[in-house]
Amino acid sequence: MLKVLATDNGSPAGTATASIVVVVLDSNDNAPQFSKEAYLFVVRENLDAGTSVGTIDATDRDPDNNASLRYSLIPANNSFQINPVTGEYKTFYIFV
């Protein structure tokens, strides 16, 4: 249990307390590890949208749901997309 005390700058100072119960169900003990130190994908010009150009692969040694991985591109862009579950990297074009 965590007990919190808040005090204001009044004269006299006003105070309040609250008790908080903290429950830790599990912890993320291990960071994901990529299967390669770096990935290099060669992308030919004028590929059709949805063409696979490679797959990124990582694993996590945590048990159960803490070992689940989700892949994403940060920042997202209009040229490529990554499958959040499989890590497959594809061409992706948006025509305006």
Summary of the structure (lengths in Angstrom):
residues: 96
radius of gyration: 23.7
end to end distance: 55.5
largest distance: 73.2
contacts: 162
relative contact order: 0.19
helix: 4%
strand: 28%
